[in-house]
Amino acid sequence: MSYQIAISQADFPDADIERSVFDDVDATVVVGHATSEDELIELAEGADALIVQYAQVSERVLAKLEDLVVVSRYGIGVDNVDVDAATERGVAVTNVPSYCEEEVATHALALLLSVVRKTPQYTASIKDGTWDWKVAAPIQPLVGNTVGFVAYGKIPRTVTELAAGFDFEYLVYDPYVDEEDIADEPVETVTFEALLERSDIVSVHAPLVEETRHLFDADAFERMRDDAVIVNTARGPIIDEDALYDALTSGDIAGAGLDVMADEPVTSSPLFDLDSTVVTPHVAWYSERSMRELRRKAAENVLALLRGEDPHGQVNEPATE
């Protein structure tokens, strides 16, 4: 049996890794970079499978792609796919739930350290000709701080392992975690309000769902300590960026390390003008190893479903006639 597979990507130089997954089947692989619904529909017309990075797979797109069996998303989150519409139309939606835990955990720590130690400010001042430790004062001590995790999955657990030498105390707010499952972990489960009030550093690892959209609003920032910092390597819309800007400029909190923004890509934001923010371009997932693994697993998800096998990750149960 022959298959047609469409790939819409933006960041990768080729599709050699993906193509290699389909070497043993009769498959035609079409690659493009769709930036609109119409472009995506044209790219994937007649396709059995669609692998996407940033392209929006809306209800309209799904309605036009009548032969589609599976949508495979590069990454963990699937917020650019209308999962409900896919389910109704019998289309499986897959993701790659495990591929970059160490990278994201490392990046969360890198942002944490950069914000607390203010290394970007010192680098900028030196490049401008100023050698003076006072330009970024005050700096608070880091060892022994309290870190609050919003959600406690694989990535924050990896953070606790990597940060063992910092003697951190850990708080966890995660309404979906079973306390028995983390009884042996070095963490204390608390309410969201308690986490905000007690944490020196808040590290966000939650998925973007309706309950977490703008979870960090003006009220949340007012509850945080004025010397606290927030790090977000999860999803941008979890933080109300206007409220964050107000909190930083008013002194409600001390700093923010952001790998994600509400609308991406973004080249300008009032937050970028603040010395108290460190921003990276949604790169926490990335290393050469993790990128190869992500691409391979996204393609393997398609191959598995076309063969009637279990994929690495599937987020829905498609309706059947």
Steps between C-alpha positions, in 0.01 A plus 500: 500500500629846414477807723527873451661693783514879522748681723465867589805627684685826542815443701669194353732517196363185335276201562765229469440359849126480442538347154731230635225377734285417197773322303338159546150603387357629176467865596507830317628776727417862416675775695411868528464794734134594527437839659123509446206262501475514121869416459467209740193367318685522168811331642309211658231444237441125470739421786449210738720663762608851591803584712496858626716736697331840532225477236146542634297185436154649539155350455492651150832339410384162629173528307689558175747214556251218467759221464688591815554223755753658736641838596841468663631799693870571542512545877307441819225761472225479240338840549531581127278200416122499544499168682121494549437548128758235416338256740157555347640439153678182600848649476761397756716773652843399623779676684850427626461500878855395582807632323651809664462474877868563569518789254198684641607437859848630420355807330269572792805499725691718254221759500473480878872564541504778241211684662624464857868569427411764235773384262335654189506844665867468588586378150315793342666756728848363433439506124396865542831574672395486866680268743304540822337239724249756621316535166279198578484521878335377712546127445339259743664172610390187315613198704226377731220682319146368474397399148133459421404274210169560327435142379729215591571270209822365355664836438479650850604165644808521280560853628516369857762245393714749308480764775595271787799714599293815554325365810164627376175435681220406262129576501257347251160615383345237275133407546548196278792339678438211739675579827576132551691499172735773621522399865870420455574819305677795670192723468210636703160527333320828567219715368566742216467793739748352746748433221483862386545635851787274605712458187818690420483355149188384318562258213210436263463156339124470449326422171290769335136418568206725580574477873861614458449781247604822680543301820761762580295819500522821702364330812758222477790742466375707792516186716862435408787638702654820370841330474362192323557406136296295256631263232277370220613219271147367447253707295486875456128562557523357852635844591304819442785702348341837575464400865859375504626829359306693763631272776860546390482876454313555827734278702242233585757242383871526422553319172381264229666241279287419197557240231143532371271788410127529445538557125798348324713593322522844658764763429384780727338521841511748789648214702809498277586852613530402867834411658309267732400262219704234325337369183588214266316399179317181608827311492483304827417180313802525273823311475622320191413171668151601606422648157589173328292304750202733460498472122542124501226442757253733326542296183491170689163602646361519147651170396368325811141613445506421130611149598242469777761518774532718812676837451736667746219733604134546407274765651158389375284202416363564151131441441415199288203460271 
